[in-house]
Each structure stands twice: as structure tokens, then as C-alpha cells.
Amino acid sequence: MSPHLPIIVVAIVVVLFGLGPPLTKLITAPPLVGVAMRFLLSTPLLIGLLYLRGGKMTFRLIRTTLWPGLAFGTNLIFVFATLQQTTVSVLATVVATQPAFLLLVAGPIFNERPSVRQVAWTLVGVAGAALVILGADAEVRASLSGVLLAVAAMGTFTVYWVLTRIARSDTDVDPIEWMCGVNVWALLSALVPLAVFGSTDDIRQFAGLDWLWIVLIAILTGATGHVLMSWAHAYVEAARSSLYLLGMHVVAVTVAWPVHGESLAVAQFAGGAVVLGSVAMVLRTPITKSARP
């Protein structure tokens, strides 16, 4: 296998993930309904693809994907809720801090010791992403609840990322099998609270173009993007792949310009260059493996 293939795959994932927030913001139905519909579409799609390839769901797979799946489903509930209360920019700003948090846990959890240079360029990349997001001419609006929901989205995404990286490092499970198990638990994480707290009126609000947006999200970001990222987890260090995904915020804010009227300013283009430059520098900086005691 080409050593560049995992990086190419991550680049594709960056674009697919970047399309997620602008498309999600177009959905008008309540968050629990939107997330449930998203997984009701992606879960059968992935399971069908799995069986067409001759794979199957196993008890071990379901057990292994329990916590990553619940974290993933909970994360999307927070994402949908955040985007109904604030802009794509605010969500992207908060989530862009995720690599910094991941660096703090990458050493003890993954036996990866980032160098001072990598930490420095990661912080530069986070700053560049923030410049892209906050450099817009239009006023960035956000309620306190919207910011808190964005923080919750960042936290649950970090948990999902760490749990997935741990599991994918210890098992050779097929990426499609893995995402099938994750989607089953993520679907349950949305259906249970929907059944408890939702209503028939909430479900009826999911109509019209909501169907188009949720299909695009389920296929592009949900099925394709996460399957590719699950495969890449086995070949790309957690802290490094997380930094690469800073680029998805550049994509998200760029797409939000024509779709949601969040215009781009000169500062945002400069920030994008900083993000890409930081990624290039991290590519040149090896991560050392700590010796196990």
C-alpha cells in the first residue's frame, strides 16, 4: 500500500466532514428527530453494504462499538442542537480546539509522544482555524446555550475519537463492519430520548427539503466519510489526524458563505493558509513512541 494513501483518504474526509455543518443547519426539524432520521438512513445502508460484501454483524462487534457508538450519537445530537441556536462559525470555532485537548491525552493513551514542535504547530493550526472562523465581516451571533452546546459537541466528539482510535488500534475489524456497529448504537442513542421526550408533532416537522439534506448528510458525511476515517485511524496517529481535520472547518465556513450568507473576508483566507501551512509542518515532524513501562 502506498504510504500516501492514508493521507489522501484523510483529505477526502476533510471535505466530506466540512460539508456536514452547513447541510445540518439547513434542517428545520428538532435535533432529536434530525439525528434519528440521519441514522435511520445510514444504518440500513451500511448494514446492506456489509452483507453485500460477505460480512456480518457479530456479538463481539456490537459489544466493542457500544461506547464509541453512544458517544457518536450523542455528539450529533449536540451538533444538531448547536446549529439551530448559533452559526456554523461558532460551532467550528469550538470544535477547532479539539486537537489541543487530544494532544493532552495522546501520550498516555496512545503511547504517542508529540514533540514540542508538533505541539507548537498544532496551536498555530488551531489559531489559524479560529482566524478563518472569526474573521468574517458579518457579526457572529451566539447565545450562551449555543456556546455550551458547542462545547458539549466538542467534548463528545473527542470521546468518540479517542474510543475509536483505541479500538481500531487493537483490532483489525473491517471499517464498514465497525461503522455498522457504531451506527446501531448511535441510532439507539437518538431513538431512546426521542421516544421519552419527543412527540408526534416533532416528527411531523421533519418534511420538505429536510429529506434532501438528511440524505446527503447520511450518505456523504455519515456513511462515506466515517467509513474512510475509520479505515485511516489504523494508519494515522490520533493527534496528527485530528490536526489534519482542522481543514474541515475551512471547508465548512467556505460552504456556509453561499449557503447561509456567512461571507468570507481577507483575514479568513489568511487563516486558511495558516491552517494548511501548519498541517504541512506537522507532516514533516515525526511523532515518537514512548517506551511502555
C-alpha positions as CSV (number, residue, x, y, z in Angstrom):
1,M,0.0,0.0,0.0
2,S,1.2,3.5,-0.8
3,P,2.3,5.4,2.3
4,H,0.5,8.4,0.9
5,L,-2.9,6.7,0.6
6,P,-4.0,7.3,4.3
7,I,-3.2,11.0,3.9
8,I,-5.3,11.1,0.6
9,V,-8.1,9.4,2.4
10,V,-8.0,11.9,5.3
11,A,-8.0,14.7,2.7
12,I,-11.3,13.3,1.2
13,V,-12.7,13.0,4.7
14,V,-11.8,16.7,5.4
15,V,-14.1,17.8,2.5
16,L,-16.9,15.4,3.4
17,F,-16.9,16.4,7.1
18,G,-16.7,20.0,6.2
19,L,-20.0,19.7,4.3
20,G,-21.7,18.4,7.4
21,P,-22.4,21.5,9.4
22,P,-23.7,23.7,6.5
23,L,-26.0,20.9,5.4
24,T,-27.1,20.2,9.0
25,K,-28.0,23.8,9.6
26,L,-30.5,23.6,6.7
27,I,-32.6,21.0,8.6
28,T,-35.5,22.7,10.4
29,A,-36.8,19.7,12.4
30,P,-35.9,19.3,16.2
31,P,-32.4,17.9,16.8
32,L,-33.5,14.5,18.1
33,V,-35.7,14.0,15.1
34,G,-32.9,15.0,12.7
35,V,-30.4,12.8,14.3
36,A,-32.8,9.8,14.4
37,M,-33.6,10.2,10.7
38,R,-29.9,10.5,9.9
39,F,-29.1,7.2,11.5
40,L,-32.3,5.5,10.2
41,L,-30.9,6.2,6.8
42,S,-27.2,5.5,7.3
43,T,-27.5,2.3,9.4
44,P,-29.5,0.2,7.0
45,L,-27.3,1.5,4.1
46,L,-24.1,0.4,5.9
47,I,-25.6,-3.0,7.0
48,G,-26.7,-3.7,3.5
49,L,-23.3,-2.8,2.1
50,L,-21.7,-5.0,4.8
51,Y,-23.8,-8.1,3.8
52,L,-23.3,-7.5,0.1
53,R,-19.5,-7.7,0.7
54,G,-20.0,-11.0,2.6
55,G,-19.6,-9.6,6.1
56,K,-21.8,-10.0,9.1
57,M,-22.7,-8.4,12.4
58,T,-21.2,-10.2,15.4
59,F,-21.7,-10.0,19.1
60,R,-18.1,-9.0,19.5
61,L,-18.6,-6.1,17.1
62,I,-21.7,-4.9,18.8
63,R,-20.0,-5.1,22.2
64,T,-16.8,-3.3,21.0
65,T,-18.7,-0.5,19.4
66,L,-21.0,0.2,22.4
67,W,-19.3,3.3,23.9
68,P,-18.0,4.8,20.6
69,G,-21.5,4.5,19.1
70,L,-23.2,6.1,22.1
71,A,-20.6,8.9,22.1
72,F,-21.0,9.4,18.3
73,G,-24.8,9.6,18.5
74,T,-24.7,12.0,21.5
75,N,-22.2,14.1,19.6
76,L,-24.6,14.5,16.7
77,I,-27.5,15.5,19.0
78,F,-25.3,18.3,20.3
79,V,-24.2,19.3,16.8
80,F,-27.8,19.5,15.5
81,A,-28.9,21.4,18.6
82,T,-26.0,23.9,18.3
83,L,-26.6,24.7,14.7
84,Q,-30.2,25.6,15.5
85,Q,-29.1,28.2,18.0
86,T,-26.0,29.6,16.5
87,T,-23.9,29.9,13.3
88,V,-21.7,27.4,11.6
89,S,-18.8,29.6,12.6
90,V,-19.4,29.3,16.4
91,L,-19.6,25.5,16.3
92,A,-16.5,25.3,14.1
93,T,-14.6,27.6,16.4
94,V,-15.2,25.5,19.5
95,V,-14.7,22.2,17.7
96,A,-11.4,23.5,16.3
97,T,-9.9,23.4,19.8
98,Q,-10.3,19.6,19.8
99,P,-6.7,18.8,18.6
100,A,-5.3,20.8,21.6
101,F,-7.3,18.6,24.0
102,L,-6.4,15.5,22.1
103,L,-2.7,16.3,22.4
104,L,-3.0,16.2,26.2
105,V,-4.3,12.6,26.2
106,A,-2.4,11.2,23.1
107,G,0.7,10.4,25.1
108,P,-0.7,8.2,27.9
109,I,-3.5,6.7,25.9
110,F,-1.9,6.0,22.5
111,N,1.8,5.7,23.5
112,E,2.5,8.7,21.3
113,R,4.8,11.5,22.5
114,P,4.3,14.6,20.4
115,S,7.3,16.8,20.1
116,V,7.4,20.4,21.2
117,R,7.5,21.4,17.5
118,Q,4.3,19.4,16.8
119,V,2.5,20.9,19.8
120,A,3.6,24.4,18.7
121,W,2.4,23.9,15.1
122,T,-0.9,22.3,16.4
123,L,-1.5,25.5,18.4
124,V,-0.7,27.6,15.3
125,G,-3.2,25.5,13.3
126,V,-5.9,26.0,15.9
127,A,-5.2,29.7,15.8
128,G,-5.4,29.7,12.0
129,A,-8.7,27.8,12.1
130,A,-10.1,30.4,14.6
131,L,-9.0,33.2,12.3
132,V,-10.8,31.6,9.4
133,I,-13.9,31.2,11.5
134,L,-14.0,34.5,13.4
135,G,-12.6,36.7,10.6
136,A,-15.9,37.2,8.9
137,D,-17.2,40.7,8.3
138,A,-20.7,39.7,9.5
139,E,-21.4,39.7,13.2
140,V,-21.0,36.2,14.8
141,R,-24.2,35.6,16.8
142,A,-24.3,33.1,19.6
143,S,-26.4,32.5,22.7
144,L,-24.9,31.2,25.9
145,S,-26.8,27.9,25.4
146,G,-25.5,27.7,21.9
147,V,-21.9,28.1,23.0
148,L,-22.4,25.5,25.8
149,L,-23.9,23.1,23.3
150,A,-20.9,23.6,21.0
151,V,-18.6,22.8,23.9
152,A,-20.6,19.6,24.6
153,A,-20.3,18.7,20.9
154,M,-16.5,19.2,21.0
155,G,-16.2,17.1,24.2
156,T,-18.3,14.2,22.9
157,F,-16.5,14.2,19.6
158,T,-13.2,14.0,21.4
159,V,-14.5,11.0,23.4
160,Y,-15.7,9.3,20.2
161,W,-12.4,10.0,18.5
162,V,-10.3,8.6,21.4
163,L,-12.5,5.5,21.8
164,T,-12.5,4.8,18.1
165,R,-8.7,5.2,17.8
166,I,-8.2,2.8,20.8
167,A,-10.5,0.2,19.3
168,R,-9.1,0.5,15.8
169,S,-5.5,0.2,17.2
170,D,-6.3,-3.1,18.9
171,T,-8.4,-4.8,16.2
172,D,-8.3,-5.4,12.5
173,V,-12.1,-5.2,12.1
174,D,-13.2,-4.0,8.7
175,P,-14.1,-0.3,8.6
176,I,-17.6,-0.9,7.3
177,E,-18.2,-3.5,10.0
178,W,-17.0,-1.0,12.6
179,M,-19.3,1.8,11.4
180,C,-22.2,-0.6,11.2
181,G,-21.8,-1.3,14.9
182,V,-21.3,2.4,15.7
183,N,-24.4,3.4,13.8
184,V,-26.6,0.8,15.5
185,W,-25.7,2.3,19.0
186,A,-25.8,5.9,17.7
187,L,-29.3,5.2,16.4
188,L,-30.4,3.9,19.8
189,S,-28.8,7.0,21.4
190,A,-31.2,9.1,19.4
191,L,-34.3,6.9,19.4
192,V,-34.5,6.4,23.2
193,P,-34.5,10.1,24.2
194,L,-36.8,10.8,21.2
195,A,-39.3,8.2,22.5
196,V,-39.1,9.7,26.0
197,F,-39.0,13.4,25.3
198,G,-40.3,13.7,21.7
199,S,-43.8,13.9,20.3
200,T,-45.7,13.2,17.1
201,D,-45.6,16.9,16.3
202,D,-41.8,16.9,16.5
203,I,-41.7,14.1,13.9
204,R,-44.2,15.9,11.6
205,Q,-41.8,18.9,11.5
206,F,-39.4,16.7,9.5
207,A,-40.7,17.4,6.0
208,G,-39.9,19.0,2.6
209,L,-36.3,19.7,1.9
210,D,-35.3,18.2,5.2
211,W,-35.4,14.9,3.4
212,L,-32.9,16.0,0.8
213,W,-30.4,17.4,3.3
214,I,-30.6,14.4,5.6
215,V,-30.0,12.0,2.7
216,L,-26.9,14.0,1.7
217,I,-25.6,14.0,5.2
218,A,-26.3,10.3,5.7
219,I,-24.5,9.3,2.5
220,L,-21.7,11.7,2.3
221,T,-20.7,12.6,5.8
222,G,-22.3,9.6,7.6
223,A,-21.6,6.6,5.5
224,T,-18.7,7.5,3.2
225,G,-16.8,10.0,5.5
226,H,-16.8,7.9,8.6
227,V,-16.0,4.6,6.9
228,L,-13.0,6.2,5.3
229,M,-11.9,7.9,8.6
230,S,-12.4,4.6,10.5
231,W,-10.0,2.9,8.0
232,A,-7.5,5.8,8.3
233,H,-7.5,5.5,12.1
234,A,-5.4,2.3,11.8
235,Y,-2.6,4.1,9.9
236,V,-2.6,7.8,11.1
237,E,-1.6,8.9,14.6
238,A,-4.6,10.3,16.5
239,A,-3.1,13.7,17.3
240,R,-1.8,14.1,13.7
241,S,-5.1,13.1,12.0
242,S,-7.0,15.4,14.3
243,L,-4.9,18.3,13.2
244,Y,-5.5,17.4,9.5
245,L,-9.2,17.6,10.2
246,L,-8.8,21.3,11.1
247,G,-9.2,21.7,7.4
248,M,-12.8,20.6,7.6
249,H,-13.6,23.9,9.4
250,V,-12.1,25.8,6.5
251,V,-14.4,23.8,4.2
252,A,-17.4,24.4,6.5
253,V,-17.0,28.1,6.7
254,T,-16.4,28.4,2.9
255,V,-19.6,26.5,2.1
256,A,-21.5,28.5,4.7
257,W,-20.7,31.6,2.7
258,P,-23.1,31.0,-0.2
259,V,-25.5,28.7,1.7
260,H,-26.0,30.7,4.8
261,G,-24.7,34.2,3.9
262,E,-21.6,34.0,6.2
263,S,-19.3,36.0,3.9
264,L,-15.5,35.4,3.8
265,A,-13.0,38.2,4.5
266,V,-9.3,38.6,3.7
267,A,-8.5,37.5,7.2
268,Q,-10.3,34.2,6.7
269,F,-8.2,33.5,3.6
270,A,-5.1,34.2,5.6
271,G,-6.3,31.9,8.3
272,G,-6.8,29.1,5.8
273,A,-3.2,29.5,4.6
274,V,-2.1,29.2,8.2
275,V,-4.1,26.0,8.7
276,L,-2.7,24.4,5.6
277,G,0.9,25.5,6.4
278,S,0.6,24.1,9.9
279,V,-0.6,20.7,8.5
280,A,2.4,20.7,6.1
281,M,4.8,21.4,9.0
282,V,3.3,18.6,11.2
283,L,3.7,16.2,8.2
284,R,7.4,16.9,8.4
285,T,7.5,16.3,12.2
286,P,7.7,12.6,13.3
287,I,5.8,11.5,16.5
288,T,8.0,9.4,18.8
289,K,6.7,6.4,20.6
290,S,7.1,6.3,24.4
291,A,8.5,3.2,25.9
292,R,6.0,1.1,27.8
293,P,6.9,0.6,31.4
